[in-house]
C-alpha cells in the first residue's frame, strides 16, 4: 500500500480524482434506432451515390435527397422488385416487407428497415440472379430509408433515450478503489444495494442511475479512504544505528 503526504497532493483534488475514477463509467444503452441512422456502408466510410460510391462526408447529389411518400413512391418499387421474394407467398431470410410498418418513429420495424438499407448499400439486394435496380429507383429507396431512419433516431433522442453516464455498481466500485489506492477495505458496504435489471443483472446501465444519497455515500467512502492513506506533516527522519552481535549468537543449521 502506498502512502501519500498531504502536502504533496491537494485533498479536494484527490477526492475529485477518486470520484471521477471510481464513480462513473460511460454506458451505451444500445438502442437499435440510434444505430439505424447510420448504414453499414457509412461506417465503412462509403455511401451510395448515383454512379457508385463516394467518400463519407461528401454531400449527396441533390437528386438523391428527395422527399418521397411511402405509398406513392416507395411501395410500388418494393412491389415491383421485392415482394416476390419477401411478400405474402415467400419470405426469404424470414424477411417480409409487404406488411412491414413504414412508421419508424412510432412503430417497431426500424431495425428491419435498417437491415434492408444495409443490403441495398452492400449491393446484396436484389440478388445477382435478379435484374438490378435502375439507378433512379435505387436512389429513391435509399433516400427514403435514410431519411426515415434518421428521423426515428432523432425522435428517440428527443425523448431522452440517449447515451447516459452510469455509475459503477458496488462490486465494480470495490475493485476499482482497491486497485486505485492499493488499500483493501470495504468500499461498497455503505452504498445502497444495486437494483437488478428485468433480466436479473446488476450491471445494466439503465438501472445504474445516481441519486443524491448515493453521491453522499460515495463521498463519505472516498474521504474515509483518504484519511487512511494520507499522512500529515513532514516525513519522519530515518536513522541507521549499528548493532553489535556476537558471532556465537549466529549459528548455522548444522552448528552446535
N, C-alpha and C positions, 0 to 999 in steps of 0.2 A: 504494500500500500504506500502510495506517495503522499507526503505531507507538503502543504504549501504554506509559505509565510504570508500572513495577511498584508504585509507591507508590499508584497510583490504584485498582488492582484487585487483589484477592487472587488469587494464582496458583492455589490449590486451587479457588477458586470458578470461575475461568476453565476449569480442567481439567474440572470437572463440567459447565460450560456447553457446552464443546466436545463432550464425550461425549454429553450429552443432546441436542444439536442434530444431531450428525453420526453418531451410532451407531445409534439405534433409530428405527423407524417402525412405526406401527400397521398390521398386516396383517390382513385378514379372510379366512381360508380359507372361501370361500363354500360352506358345507355346506347343501345343499338342505333337509335336515331341520331346520336351525336356522330357516330361513325358513318351514318348513311349520307351525310352531306358531302363526303369526300370519296369518290370512287377509287377502286384499287389502282386504276391507271394513274390517278392523280398522285397517289402515294409513291408510285414509281417515278414520278416526275414527268409524266406524259398525259396529255388529254387528247381526245379525239377531235379532229378538225375535218374540213371538207375533203381534203385530199390526203388524209393520213393522220400523222401525229405531229403535234407541236410541243415545244418545251413547256413545262408547267410554269405558270406565272404570266405567260403571254395572253393578251386579250383574245378571246374567241372572235371569229368573224361575226359581223352583225347578223348574218343570215342564220347563224346557229342559235343565237339567243332570241328566240321567237316566243311570243305569247300564244300558246295553243290551248284549246279546250279539250278535255279528255274525250268527251262523247263525240265532238265534231271532228277532231283531227287524229287523236291517238288510238281510240278503239278501232276505227276502220283499218288502221295499219296493223294492229295486233290481230284482228280477224283475218286479214289477208296473209300475214306471214307467220303467225304464232299459234293460233287457236287449233290448227290441225294436229299439232303435237302437244299442246298444253291447253286443251279445252275440255269440253264435257265428255268426249269419247276417248281421249287418250291423254295421259298426264306423264310424259317422260320426265324422269328425275323427280317424280312426286310434285311437279310444279303445274299448277293450273292457274291460268291468267284470266280466263273469261269471267270468273266470279270474284276476282281479287278487288278489294275495296280501293278505289283510287284516292280516297281521302287519307293522306298520310299524316295529317295533323291530328285528327280525332280517331282514326282507325288504327288497326294493329298490323297492317301489312307492310309497313315501311321497310322492314328488313328484307322481305321478299322482293320488293321493288328494287331495293339496293342491289340484291344479287343479280336481278335482271339487267340492271345498268352495268354491273361489272362484266357480265357475259357479253354485252354489246361492245363495251370498250376493249375487251380482250379479243374480240373477233370470233368468239365461240358461238354466237347466235347471229344469223341462222347457221346450222352446221354446214360442213363443206359440201355435203351431197345435195343441199338445197340451193336454190337461186339466191345470190347475195342481195342484200338490201340496197336499193338505189341510194346514192349519197344524200339526196334531199330528204328521203323518208327516214334515213338513219339520223340525220340532224334533228328532225322533228322529235323523234323518240328520245334521243339523248338530252335535248334541251328541256323537254317536259319533265323527264325523270329527275334531272339535276335540279331544276327549279323547285319542284315539289319536295324533294328530299331536303334541300336547304331550308325551305320554308318550315318544314316539320321540325328540323333541328333547332331553328330559331324559336319556334313556339315552345319547345321543351325548355330551352334555356330561360325564356321569359317567365316561366312558371317556377323558377328556382331549382330546376333539376340539372344543375351544372356541377362540375368538379368542385369538391369541398375539401377543406382542411379537416383532417380527422386526428384524434388523439391516439396515443399508444394505449393498448389495454394494459391491465395490471401486470400480466406476465411479461409483456414486451417492455414496459417501463422498468420493472425489476431488473431485467437482464441489461437493459441499456445503461441504467445508472451504475450498476455494479461494474460494467466494462469501462464506463467513462471515468469513474472515480477510483477504481481499484479497491473499493471498500465494500465488503459484504455486510449488508444489513437489510432489514425488512423495509423496502421502499414502498411496496404496494399495500401494506396492511391497513393503512388509514384511508385508502381510497375506496369510494363506493364500488359495489360489485358491478361487473360488466354485464350489460344486457345481452341476451342471446338474440341472434337474428332468427327469422322464421325457419331457417334451415338448421338452427341449433349451434351456429358458430359464434364465438366471442370476438372475432377479429374482422367482422364485416364493417366496412367504413360507414354504412348508413346508420348503424346503431352505436357508433362511437363519437357522438357529439360531445360538446364541452359545456358544462354548467358552471355557475358561479361557485357552487360547493366544491366541485372537482378542482377548479383553479386554486381555491383556498387550500385544499389538501395537498395539491402538488407543490405549492409554495412552502407549506409547512414542512413537507418531507425534504425539500431541497435545502431549507435552512438548517434542519437537523443534521443533514449530511455535511453541510459546510462547517458547522460547529465542531464536527469530529475531525475534519481533515485540515482545517486552517489553524495555524499556530501564531499567536500574537507575540509581539516583541522581537528583540534582537535574537539571533541564533546563539545558542549556548557555546561557550568556549570548550574546545576539546583539548585534553592534555593526555600525554602518554607517560606513565611512570614505570621505570624498570622494576621488576620483581625478582628478587634473588631466590633461586630454587636450588635445593641440594640435589646433587647428582644421584644420591642414594634414593631420593624420592621418586625418581623416574625409572621405572622398571619395565623392561620388555615383557612380553607374554611368557617367555621361557626362562626369565631371570629369577633366581631365588635370593 
